[in-house]
Each structure stands twice: as structure tokens, then as C-alpha cells.
Amino acid sequence: MIEPRDLVANLCFELVPMKNVDAAIADLAVGSSVSVTCSPAKGLGATQDLVARLHELGHDVMPHIAARQVEDRDHVARLAAWIRSCGLSEVFVIAGDCPHPAGPYEDAISFLRDLFEHDTGLERVGVAAYPDGHPFVDRPTLHDALHAKQALFTAAGVRGSATTQMCFDADRIRTWLSVERCDGLTLPVVVGVPGVVERARLMRTGARIGVGASLRYLRKNRGMVAALLTPGGFDPTPIVTAVAGDAAELGVTGLHSYTFNSVAATRAWQEGLLASEVAGRAD
């Protein structure tokens, strides 16, 4: 059985290239695992700049690459060379939210096929998974795409992983993953949870990025609202505890924290939970 502290110890902090990122970087522990998003507004260049900065500071950094922002095969070659020159061990590839692709890549898998033609030095590639659904893509298409990416990783001899979208409902995560495992999904899964984020910001941003079903679930369950939306911000502990019970069986290997750059509070939560788990075991 995997304990909650084992998942929390393997926590990746997601940063967003925006004006408050300097404070977020200052709040990271030395050698943190960090991912950097890629937004339509900022573009791939902003992601690359922030990745280089974090890498120089000694963090284990993973850039998001939005396929729809990649211009052509030459751009793929430049990205592959950049990945290798930075010594990155992992990237996270998504389709991205741009309504109109900058080049020929409509989705993550078409970009990955071309990326794998290059010697990037990558050890692992992460892709997205959607227990709560996607606002613009139906569930059968999401299912087929995830399994197609798994097949591509196998053919390319590359280790893959899947990180779930931000989700508030542990039962939904477990049910979705149980079905996927029965259907042949073998990729290790990292569960995406909100960081310790102020309530209004969390609800506002969650609605914008398409986790409406989970937000409705949260609103209907008033007891959970009281437990999770504390004065200090969202508390991910109940979700982590619930998921940990089945983590070994379902192949859950870690957590991805959607911090919205609220690193200090999320780090304090992580360290507090680790300390309490250790103290509990000692007692």
C-alpha cells in the first residue's frame, strides 16, 4: 500500500509564466521538481526562457510543449536541439489551447511522431489525461488518443506517463483509471491536484480551464466544501488520502500540483503533511 506521504513526497510544482512567477520561484525548495506551462498568450518562448532559468537554479524542470504552437518541422528540430542542449530528461506534450494551429500539428501525437525522429536525449515524455472530461473533446476520442500515445511510446522505445487534469473528485479519478487499466492502459499515472490556492481564484480558474463537472460536484457536496475550502485556501489532503489507498493497484506514482504560482502555501502544505505523517508513524 502506498501512503499519502509517499505521493506527497513525489510532488511536482506547476508554474505559469506570468508576472508573479518571480515570487513563486523564490518560494521553491532547492532542487524541486517543477513543470512550466505553455499558454497561447505567452507562447513557447516564454516557457523556454523560464525553463532555462529554473534549470540554472538547479531544479528538475519539465517544460510543457503545446503542439499547436509549433510552426513546422524545422521548429521541431530546433526544439529537439534545445531539449538536448539543456539536458532535459522529460517534457510534457499537449495539444494546447490555440484555436488555430501555427503549423501542421493539430494534436500532441502528430507532434510527437516528428519529435521522436530526433535525438533529444529525453528519458520520459508526459501527456495529459482527463478523468473529468474535456470541454471540446468527447470521451471516446480522449480514450483513443491516450492509448495511441501509449502505443507510440512503445514503438519509439520511450518511457511515457500520463498526468491527469485538475480534479476534485477522488472517486471520479479512481473510476476513470480503473476503466482505463482494464482497457490496457499501462502508463504510470500522476494525479493532478489543486495546490493550496485561495478559493475565488481556484473556482474562477477551474471554470476557465474546463473542470466544470468537478466544480459542480464540489458545490453539491457542502460537507466537502467546508472541509476542502478552508480560510487558508484549498486543502488537497482528502483527495490525496483517498487516491493513495488505491495508488499501488492503479499505478499512480506521484502528484502534480496546479499551484497557479501559489508555491509558498503549497510547499507549506506538503512539508506539513510529510511532518505529520512521520510524527504519526513515530507515535
N, C-alpha and C positions, 0 to 999 in steps of 0.2 A: 504493500500500500504506500502511496505517495502522500507525504504530509504536506499541509499548506505551506509550511516554511520552505520545503524543497522547491515548490513552484515560485514562491516569492523571491527566493534567493536567485532564481534564474529569471530576472525581470529586465526587460528591455524598455528604456525610456524613449518615447517618440517625441521628437522636437519638430517644430514648424518654423520655417524661415520667415520670421516676422519681427516686428520692432522690439518685442520683449524677449528675444532669444538670448541676448547677452546675459540677462539675469538668470535665465534657465541654465545656461552653460556654467555660470559661476556656482550654481547650486548642485551640480553633478558631483558625485564622489569620484575620486581618482580611478581611472580605468573602467568606467561604466560601459555597459552595453547600451548603445544609442542608435536609433534609426532616425532618418531625416526625410520628411515628406517632400513630395514634389507637387506643387499646386499649379493650376493653369495661370494664376495671376503672377507668380514669381518665376516660373519656368525652371528648366533643368539646370541652368547656370547657377541660380541661387542655391539649389540643392548641392551642386558640386562644390561651390565655394564654402558652404557650411561644413560639408563632409571633410574637406581638406583641413579646415580649422580644427575640427574635433579630432581628426587623426593626428595632427601635430601635438595636440594636448594629451595624447596617449589613450584616448578612448577607443573602444572596439565599436567601430561605426559601420552602419549599413545604410546605404542610400536607397531611396525609392526611385525607380525609373519608370516614368509614365510613357508607355509605348506611343500614345497619340501625340506626344511632344517630340518624337524622333523624326527627323526630316527625311532621311533616305539611308541607303546602305553605307554611304561614306560617313554619315553621322554615327551609325552603329559601330563602324571601325574606330572612329575617334573615341567613342565611349568605352569600347573594349580596351583600347590603349590606355585610357585614363584609369580604368579599373586596375589594370596591371601595374601601372606606374605608381599608384597609391598603395599597392599591396593589399587591396581589399580582399577579404575572404568570403564575403557574402553581399549580395544585392537582393532587393525586393522589387519585383516587377509587377506592375498593374497596368490596366488599360489606360486609366486616367480619366479625368472629367471634362477634358476639352470637347466641346460639341462637334468640332470639325478637326480631324487629324491633320497634323502638319505635314505628314508624309503618307507612306503606304501602310502604316501599321494601325489597324483598327482595334486590335486587341493584344493582350500580353503574349499569347502563344506565337503569333506571327513575328513579333519582335524577337522572342527567344530563339526561334529557329535560326534567324540570321546571326544573333549574338553568339550562338554556340559554334558558328563557323570560325570563330576567332579564339586565340589562346589568351584567355583573360586571367588565368590563374585562380579563378574562383573555386572555392570548396563547396559552396552551397548557394542555392537560389530559392528565395521565398516567393510565394504567390498568395493571393487573397482567397479567403473562403467566407461564405455568407450564411450562417445559421438563421439569421433574421431576414433573409431575402435581400433583394436589391431593388431600388426604386425604378430601374429602367430595364432590368433583365429578368426573365422568368426563371423559375426554379429548375426546370429540366435543362435549360441552357447553361445555367451555373454549374449544375451537376456534371454535365458532359464536358464542359470546359476544364473543370478541375481534374477530372480523370484523364483528359487528353494531355494536360500539362504533366501529370504523373508519368504517362507513357513516354512523353518527350524526354523527361529527365532520365528515365531508364535507358532509352535509346542513345542518349548523349553521354551516358556514364557520369551524370552529375547528381549529387545529392540535393534533394528538394525538401521543402517544408511548406506548410500552409498556416497562415495566420488569420484568425477569424476577425471579422469586423467587430467594432464595439457592440457588446450585447449585455443587457442587464439580467437576462433570464437564464440561469444555470440549467434549468430543465430543458429549455429550447436547445442550448448548446449540446447537452448530452444526447438528446433525442436525435438531433441532426447528425451528430458524429457517429452514433450507433448505426444509423441507416447507411451512412457513407462507408463505414467499415464493412458492413455486410455486403455492400456493393463492390468491394475490392479496393477501397482507398487504403493505402499503406503509408502515405506520407506522415511523418511526425507533425503534430498539430500544436501550435502556440495559440493560447486563448487570449484574445484581445479584451481588455477590461478598461473602463474609465480610470483615470488617475484620480487623485483627491482634488477634485475641481469644484469650484463654487457652483451652487445649484442652478442659478439662472443661466450661467454660461454653458453648463453641461446640457441643459434641456434645449437651449437655443441652438447650440452647435449640433447636438444629436439629431434634432429635427432636420437641420440643413443637410447633414451627410447621409440621411436615409435610413435611420433606425427607428422609424415610426412605430412599428409593431412592438418593439421593446419599450418605447416610451409609453404607449398605451397600456401595456402590461404593468408598468411601474405605477401609472396613475390609478389603475383599478385596484391595485393591492396596497391599500393605505397603510397597512402594518409594515410593509416593506419600505414604503416611502419614509415612514418615521425612522426605520432602522438604518436606511442607507443614506438619506439626505440629511446629514447632521449639520449643525451650525458651522462646522469647520470645512464642509464640502462633502462630496460623495465618498462613502466608505466602501471600498471593493471587497472587504473581508468576507461577507457572507457568500458572495459569488465564488471567491477563491476557495473557501472552505467546502462549498457544495461540489465544485468541479474536482477538487483534489481527491474526493472519495472514489471516483471512477477513473482518475487520470492514468494510472498504470494500465488498466484494462483497455482504455480507449486511445492510448498512445499520445497523451498530452504531455509535452516535455517542458513547457515554460509559459511565461506570461508576457504579453506585450501591453504596455501601459500607454493609453492615449492621454497624455498629460495636458495637451493644449498649452504646453510650456509652463504648467504649474508643477515644476520639478521639486521645489523645496518641500511642499506639503506631501507630495507623493513619496519622496525619499524618506521623510519622517515616518510616514505610514509603514513603508517597507521595513525600516530599521526597528520600529516599534513592534511590529508583528514578529520579526525574527527574534528580538529580545524576549518577548513574552513566550514564544514557543520554547526557546531554550530554557527559560526560567521554569516553565511548566514541566518540562522533562526532568529538570533537576529536582523538582519537588516530588 
